[in-house]
Amino acid sequence: MARTFRVLLSCCSVILVFCVQASAVAVPVVDADDDALNGRNYQDVPSSDDADDQSEDTEGDRGRGANEASQPPPQSEIYIASRELGADSKYRCEDLPEGDDEYWAAGCSIKNFSCQVADMVADEGEGYIATEQVRIDNRSGTSSEELLGFDCQQRAGTSGGGSDPVVITLTREDFESMPVEPLVASAGPADGWLPVNMVNVLYAEGEAQMMDMELLDTPVQVRATPVLYDWDLGDGNTLSTTKAGKPFPSEEVSATYRYEGWYDVTLTTTFSGEYSVDGGPWQSIDGTIEVASEPIGIFSKSLESRLVNPDVPVDEDEDPWIPERTAETEGRKDPDATHREI
């Protein structure tokens, strides 16, 4: 009996040391390059119990402030949300795409466990919340979800001296006025042309953007996360997708041109926003913003056979693959153009 007690005591000591180390850092923050957490940036939303506990804003206040994160706006067609791991969670680490490390799932589970244990040993009024992050898509009229990863959020602490916490909120108008950079968009081969009816590979480069500001003498951090990519192919065809796409040879996000000529490919990215007041939990900004990238000019080349003088070698410089862009070389509109969702 005494031996069993000593073994149990040793195990508890190891777990306690591990938990204290986990809570010693500011918070087990998600690393954008962490394969175990799928390398994503997330938006925080409270559980239903937390939402019931939130007090209503007083008139003239700047919003909710540093309590629990607010529920994403129901009017948004697509947004990123999080749920506290527990009764309301639906996923496990095994549901994530496999990482390069064979122990990726175990690493994910250990981080979630350390977050929950760090919350247990935290001081009163402080602690951590282990959450799952999902992309919710209501565009088709029925709600669908995609698991993005897991996160560990720091709970809001109580303010010292019994004073009320600073109450700050950011609106969609505030979000729209911030310097969110357009994503770097890519379309077609690097040399700027492709044959008619050849797959035109589309993809965007860019992660969530972090911006720091100060309101009411309080530091506020804002995070803008791309959630929807709208491509205009310039010939009347358009497509919308939640996928950023990948370079060739991937055809995850792609299109084709029906006619010869110059076209402009334009990407408009929809960003969801979140903000953190003085290091508190991430709170969602109601609504989203759209940011357009620079148009990409691409020439669609018809490669039909044609009669040539066999005694004269073909000079592609004299008969250029990419002609000068003029009104005569602009591409025709596709009379059967459609809008696709991927």
ChimeraX attribute file (.defattr): number of C-alpha atoms within 10 A of each C-alpha:
attribute: neighborCount
match mode: 1-to-1
recipient: residues
	/A:1	5
	/A:2	7
	/A:3	8
	/A:4	9
	/A:5	10
	/A:6	11
	/A:7	11
	/A:8	11
	/A:9	11
	/A:10	12
	/A:11	11
	/A:12	12
	/A:13	12
	/A:14	10
	/A:15	13
	/A:16	15
	/A:17	11
	/A:18	15
	/A:19	21
	/A:20	15
	/A:21	12
	/A:22	18
	/A:23	21
	/A:24	12
	/A:25	9
	/A:26	9
	/A:27	16
	/A:28	20
	/A:29	13
	/A:30	20
	/A:31	14
	/A:32	13
	/A:33	10
	/A:34	14
	/A:35	20
	/A:36	26
	/A:37	27
	/A:38	22
	/A:39	17
	/A:40	19
	/A:41	22
	/A:42	27
	/A:43	30
	/A:44	28
	/A:45	26
	/A:46	24
	/A:47	21
	/A:48	12
	/A:49	8
	/A:50	14
	/A:51	15
	/A:52	9
	/A:53	10
	/A:54	14
	/A:55	9
	/A:56	8
	/A:57	12
	/A:58	10
	/A:59	7
	/A:60	6
	/A:61	12
	/A:62	14
	/A:63	16
	/A:64	20
	/A:65	23
	/A:66	24
	/A:67	23
	/A:68	22
	/A:69	28
	/A:70	24
	/A:71	19
	/A:72	24
	/A:73	14
	/A:74	11
	/A:75	10
	/A:76	15
	/A:77	16
	/A:78	25
	/A:79	26
	/A:80	27
	/A:81	22
	/A:82	27
	/A:83	23
	/A:84	22
	/A:85	19
	/A:86	12
	/A:87	8
	/A:88	11
	/A:89	14
	/A:90	12
	/A:91	16
	/A:92	15
	/A:93	22
	/A:94	12
	/A:95	12
	/A:96	20
	/A:97	16
	/A:98	15
	/A:99	15
	/A:100	9
	/A:101	11
	/A:102	10
	/A:103	11
	/A:104	21
	/A:105	20
	/A:106	14
	/A:107	17
	/A:108	23
	/A:109	17
	/A:110	13
	/A:111	21
	/A:112	23
	/A:113	15
	/A:114	23
	/A:115	26
	/A:116	19
	/A:117	22
	/A:118	24
	/A:119	22
	/A:120	15
	/A:121	15
	/A:122	15
	/A:123	10
	/A:124	10
	/A:125	10
	/A:126	14
	/A:127	21
	/A:128	23
	/A:129	21
	/A:130	23
	/A:131	26
	/A:132	29
	/A:133	25
	/A:134	23
	/A:135	20
	/A:136	19
	/A:137	20
	/A:138	16
	/A:139	12
	/A:140	9
	/A:141	8
	/A:142	7
	/A:143	11
	/A:144	13
	/A:145	14
	/A:146	13
	/A:147	20
	/A:148	22
	/A:149	27
	/A:150	31
	/A:151	29
	/A:152	24
	/A:153	21
	/A:154	22
	/A:155	21
	/A:156	22
	/A:157	17
	/A:158	15
	/A:159	11
	/A:160	8
	/A:161	6
	/A:162	7
	/A:163	8
	/A:164	9
	/A:165	14
	/A:166	19
	/A:167	17
	/A:168	18
	/A:169	21
	/A:170	21
	/A:171	15
	/A:172	14
	/A:173	13
	/A:174	10
	/A:175	23
	/A:176	16
	/A:177	9
	/A:178	12
	/A:179	9
	/A:180	19
	/A:181	12
	/A:182	19
	/A:183	20
	/A:184	13
	/A:185	23
	/A:186	21
	/A:187	25
	/A:188	25
	/A:189	14
	/A:190	9
	/A:191	9
	/A:192	14
	/A:193	19
	/A:194	23
	/A:195	19
	/A:196	19
	/A:197	15
	/A:198	15
	/A:199	16
	/A:200	23
	/A:201	21
	/A:202	25
	/A:203	24
	/A:204	21
	/A:205	13
	/A:206	13
	/A:207	15
	/A:208	17
	/A:209	16
	/A:210	13
	/A:211	13
	/A:212	11
	/A:213	12
	/A:214	11
	/A:215	11
	/A:216	9
	/A:217	9
	/A:218	13
	/A:219	13
	/A:220	20
	/A:221	17
	/A:222	22
	/A:223	24
	/A:224	26
	/A:225	25
	/A:226	26
	/A:227	22
	/A:228	21
	/A:229	24
	/A:230	19
	/A:231	25
	/A:232	18
	/A:233	24
	/A:234	21
	/A:235	21
	/A:236	14
	/A:237	19
	/A:238	19
	/A:239	18
	/A:240	18
	/A:241	16
	/A:242	18
	/A:243	15
	/A:244	19
	/A:245	20
	/A:246	17
	/A:247	17
	/A:248	16
	/A:249	7
	/A:250	12
	/A:251	15
	/A:252	16
	/A:253	21
	/A:254	20
	/A:255	20
	/A:256	17
	/A:257	26
	/A:258	20
	/A:259	19
	/A:260	19
	/A:261	25
	/A:262	25
	/A:263	23
	/A:264	17
	/A:265	22
	/A:266	21
	/A:267	28
	/A:268	20
	/A:269	26
	/A:270	22
	/A:271	26
	/A:272	28
	/A:273	31
	/A:274	27
	/A:275	29
	/A:276	22
	/A:277	24
	/A:278	15
	/A:279	17
	/A:280	20
	/A:281	28
	/A:282	28
	/A:283	28
	/A:284	27
	/A:285	26
	/A:286	21
	/A:287	21
	/A:288	23
	/A:289	17
	/A:290	17
	/A:291	16
	/A:292	18
	/A:293	17
	/A:294	14
	/A:295	18
	/A:296	17
	/A:297	16
	/A:298	24
	/A:299	27
	/A:300	26
	/A:301	22
	/A:302	16
	/A:303	11
	/A:304	7
	/A:305	6
	/A:306	5
	/A:307	5
	/A:308	9
	/A:309	7
	/A:310	7
	/A:311	6
	/A:312	7
	/A:313	8
	/A:314	11
	/A:315	8
	/A:316	9
	/A:317	9
	/A:318	8
	/A:319	9
	/A:320	9
	/A:321	17
	/A:322	19
	/A:323	14
	/A:324	12
	/A:325	13
	/A:326	9
	/A:327	9
	/A:328	9
	/A:329	15
	/A:330	17
	/A:331	21
	/A:332	16
	/A:333	16
	/A:334	14
	/A:335	10
	/A:336	9
	/A:337	13
	/A:338	10
	/A:339	11
	/A:340	13
	/A:341	11
	/A:342	11
